[in-house]
Amino acid sequence: MLICRSLILRGHLRAPVLHPSSTRWSSLLKNPVYTAPLDGRLLSSTLPRPETRYVALSLGYDPAAFLEKDSDASGHASPPVPDIIEKERPETAGPAYEAVTAQAQRVGPPAEARLDAPPLPEEYAARMAEMARQCGSSSELDRFARDILAQSTKPQRSEVAYMFLTSDLPLLDRATSLFLFRIIPRNVRTSLPLETALHITPLVLQSSQSSPILRDVATIFCNSLPPLPETDTQSFPPIDANVWICFRVIASLGLKGHPESALQLFTCLVEAGYIPQKAMNTTDRSSKDFNLVMINALVQSCMVWGWNSRALHLLRLPMKTEARLEDSMLLLTVNVVQSILEFATSEDLDLCYQFVESGFRKSRGMFPTDSIVELTYDAAKRLRRGDVAAQLYKFTRSSDVVAVHHFPLPQGPSLLWLFKRLTIKDKNTHLGRVLVKEVVDSAPRIPPRDRAPFIAFAAEHGYASHARALWERHSTGGHKSAVIGSAPVSVRLCSLFASLVKRESRTSEGALFDGDPSQAREAVLEGDGSSSHMEDKQLETPEGTGDGLQVERQTRLDDLHGFASRVVAAFRESKEPLTQASHQDLNALARCYFMLGEVAAGFSMFEILLGRQEVLDMHDVNVALASMAEQDPQAAYRILQRMIARGVRPDSISFGTVLHQAMRQKHFPVVQKVFAMIRAEGEQLTLKTMSSLIRASVLLSGDDIFALRENLRRAQRIIEANLSSPLLPAPNMGKFCVTHALRADDPILAFRFWQMLVQRKVQWSDRQHKLLRAHIRKRAVELGRQGKLLQDTVDFMVSELDTER
């Protein structure tokens, strides 16, 4: 095809063409009436197969490109050959080779047409186009169409373009079709068939400078669209794609300043039945802008036909172009979005969320409505799109949005689901604290079955004052038993407030463990700027000395211990008589008593179990082991040894409990023995054990900077391996690692820890967060000036550290 096209353009209208599966040549045109000169030469009508490659050279084409599409008689593709100019004359070459080589020296490249060639007759173009169609070559037909137009006279151009647009649409590229469409005079364009308009319209709609073309396309649609067939039901239009393209054309024409053309096509669609009467009846005509009235009617039609996502696409047009939306469009948007969210797909949910953001800025706070926000949360939960729910909550709690309107919290089960998403999946302690504080302040109705899990989850993650307020609120009333009788709630609250009591009792500042979110106490042992209001007060050092300070401290201790005791007493009362309490409830009571230091009361729960001749399970053993480890880590380690010697294999909680208490008390020999035992038993790490492992490896490095760097890199590998799992340490662990990476004079490692565990998890304005960013930035800049870090690396780090994401 390349050969034929080039020969035609050079005037060689009786040039030979090679069939792809044989060595026979046939005439390009069956009955030619015009023959251009060939400089007194004719190519041989028979050419040996080895020499076919030299034909391409005479036309100025790469021979490899020609032969890659050729094949031999057996059907196997011929291999490409190198540039013929560098090859020697083949031994089998005859007179044909000489003729071809001589012709190659006279003929220019294919882009240059012969200036002395007469005008090209239309019939030859038609025959050549027919050959391209038969070959099914879209690219060749596109190139041929452009080349023919370049060689045609001006009157011929329109006729040739019309010929291509009426017969070659399945093969022609859209861009080529639009190019041909522009050549045809306007009075002729409108007579083109409907298929032509449908073919080029998608490309026209993407162009910002195609208004005249769009008006002509609209005229073609008006002249060609058939009426809507009458059917028993009109739940969907029979001509889906065609009608939707017309809708887009109307909306685009109106917004581009051509309301007359838009109205003309709109009227045609109404008369043909594609804009149903039901949509016209529900259209709001109060707007002074008729374009918006038409878009309103189109959107209503989409809803009638069941085109929900298409309705949203139409609504996006005025969203992008109008400075502010009219009330009629706002009301329509609300109705459409509500309808879609009720049965939304994941794609619909993304579109609706985009409307929430853009609509708020365009509507002066009138959109979205509270009901739309609630429906978006519910749809996100149903579709398991926690990312959308988290983005929506973050957006609605941003300062510019709150200044205009306060949107509601998620309702029903969506509230607890979002709380867990923010805290566990996103590790966003700031937004988690904002949400639980808002729940306490605004007192939304939490479903009775979700109250206990919500309180337990808040306590587990260290929101002490909020968890306490919620327990006190819901421990009375008709559904109080669901809260006071919950074992997880009682255990988590006792664990949290027992840790606060011990913390308040300590005279030294800064506890070792502060960042393990699997244990609530670890989230409050060291201030991280993300603790609750109550915890912040606990961190403050009271002013004054002497008896006044001691009295104030004792008052706080009594308050904390008194609340924890009240929780345990209420839980026990709800389970009496204890002889009939479940194994799980008695185990929970034992844990609570152990954590509050009431060891005798704790073991009395096990006596009840033994008295009922129930066998203690590993959970019971771990409860007792935790109490022992808190008193004496070395004794607890010996218990682990005896268990293994007797064939009772400790689980990960057993190891983690002893390891945790040993680290808290800085009993490093026990820490090393437990780690060796974990490796020997091949036990999998829990989150608690992993956090202890990281801290132990860093702290045991001491002043050895090289060992510290190696242990930090090992910690980095552990964290990176768990980035997508729940076993990801809390932001406090990130702050810990960043601090020690800076101590090791490795700002890149510190930056990596910051990215993984702190950047998007802690409030940007948090004091400790700002200090960490400043320290990393300062050291990176210093090393960059010394030439120890690439400037591109320094610039990237500074950009990330200075910009809130």
Steps between C-alpha positions, in 0.01 A plus 500: 500500500790733574637435150169557328425820686841645420480407132154653467618827651792515258275453200581133440136399464582175320754384750508130595388371838627185669249255646604416859495123452655459156757645259238590238443862412171652394390841386394746770211623287290256301409734212725801513420799283789708617869416513764733636847495344760273655802675354496259208535192721264231619567265788512134406170319550686200643764537764693222673408461865848578640489842332161616625668678786660748260163626378450687828829681457390648171203659677703652778365265774689292747514149350465338841166673554379367167610141552375467858145500360587257219511123516622215288290232339506289814348778703812575704601861539811604313780626724585870495811601310757768572524827310541418130742783445760311701442166319692377199332419174337152538641228284158408360416856403407554138379789282211565736742586778680748276169667408390526861833638617504760223144601588596533870759761410239715325200470734480721811355407841129408516399826668596695187245477221594541137450862410449416133232236562155589362203533739388172650175361355241418770440148373861402576466629855184297540665183375802551722279561803307184419824301504590642842156406630537145369836471676341627824789740560377795708839674516555466126155637423561798729832579334360444156206734565730782606738441208217496246368828637844652477517405126145600414383831366279711726169395338607138520588518871139532611387214277781271616435584866127435455580167339717389792250616766213313341676168444807456720389591853571161658866534403564873515652648812278757677760773456523428127121497475481839670770630266294384199182644652657845521588493128141454389299825456242567770206471262616147416597384849145487624410238239753254638354185656432456872789256534745774400374734773514223760856416396649848539287645783705357792809673362312823432371513858856485630607801293462852633501657150244292311173690549421528122563128455281425802213703353524307173504172690186607685330566166594149378346351813181700448474379141587136564384380843199270465203539737499292818314172426190445708544215747307359791755641743730797485747402769792560265548650154559261209775722353720543803828636360345727238267676740770545764729666245215737409455589867869589525485707183204703631673569833827592329334733248313683773807552715706613197256776416287345227155469659319509164671187372459332839129583503458370146641158590320502834166557322573217259566262790179604673298445183670164439421386856858473627430766763190347659202701614559385856836674499350817355231505769754478784741755351534825695451788253553781751857571391565802280778308325335278240817294466460389861135421433603272213768331713239454770272325251786285370592392852137416575494294180811312606331413828193374311718281277701377800822672397611605850869549430423688179273734693795581727722564198250755368478669839877538507491737201337795682704411806815572301381810314258686727641729767215399728212259456140609487253363751322292237825327402587446867166335564539283192854401605378403847222282358727330248782433746259362758344268245839371388640449850214270596626234257844637415782307342861571593534727194179683591634555852815663365293734282269591787794579728642730232163675495512541877833684484441710188135566584583639842728763349248594229185506711584733788453216749161388365643178359550229606211453738537308825304211352742470207797487737332227705410303186860530378628348826246218476585428135872502581446245777284279278759510222793466745645828380657618823725733303200703381349513850830620649541765229144620556547529876830683457342739249192575709719569806739737319504857628346663190209254502434517875491879476199473268314191616540213746420173327375201701696197607438166334184341629439152635761230435694734270625696802691213661617383157651841419660524846676168444603597148664824614674338796606158370531522121602864461683529835369855511503576872406863443178430309421212734524737796289761319228243434482357853502849650216599272305192607541605863411865436209460259356183654370334182286194538727196493312174436485299827692210351784734390542686831717243674730441199537878452596560865737202505665618179543854636655365819724260309650788306558725797212751485458489878277797576276430201465129581417588859238756398335253264497224764340731756243615242395152389537313833152620592167463325320216335801362308759536778560123527654502149773732635561413865469128426752508214824318579704684231382839630588417860841353417601788269391770744675331793817459294496864393427654839731264687778624271404861575513428873849351471613784282377759743675315781838501329743775582722451195381648171460318170394140494671248275187371324272755347402399151342154481140549390413142587521597867323818598741589776786529253322784322502718810823417679691764309344818365487511123276797448216269407373403843165608627422805710506298817834346413648840421398617844665193646823597326509848646732550793304672776643823621583539863676282754441337833172378634288675236673312216475171683129547568431585137692196379318272743165642390575409139617152600184439698285619211671274247505194723145567617365501145679175411365336818151622415523339157606166649231513768229569241628217280508256791153598614361438151641143507390389844459238623859428394453126534281522191719748310664387178863395476573809289345739750687352794825522305428867424430570868830335593686721252335814635589414859860419405537833320366688801745321729237284671683170447300298753171602343637407160601148601164453671342508152722205397395317818138527385596346167694216666214446740277438198766255376576710193849476348692826478587587142793696359305824535467439873871419525592823322288703739684355798833528318441870435444561870817310589709673230395839629633407845812305395596455129769247592248279679263524204783392268558192714129415465546509120794262531297254709209512256727412207674225701162340579387514139263796541591741222455869591328711237598839363305677774696313767832605353382853433369546853828405667705693242284808545535508878873430482547792264290728718721422795819510288581142594715448189640154587143368505429683173789325328398158640139542386612600149720192483206288614273656234751418226548145629124437507441666162221713642332763279526859620193686619476877473592529865798268462614677183493838673698355788748345258562829324543695820722238658730475199539879491550551872740208535724663238615745763758749374615279212391713202571226245292246694228761542481564124492130423222437751304797367529368146380162624206676663435680171481168315260360760271804473512507119401134491188584702393827334179348365417289804342583837840426659624853436638685803338820620630853430677501837720217375576714196604792721719264702675370187538849349665626820752217509568519125597864551718392791667262254550800266292343223239757389394287200409213731326743733306640205391151396370418849319835499338423164381152604371566849461871572440717191131427442421357843564794734353849490726728298494773766588262783795643694711184501421442134624848409820446699568168328455655155726789591779268625486278191496802270790671675728195491415419136583856391829490692609174336393637162725803543786269596447301182405183687145498359390566143329836463200340328454274802522794738251704294249213497530447875460871573196520274330207675588627848370850427174407324198346668355221289 
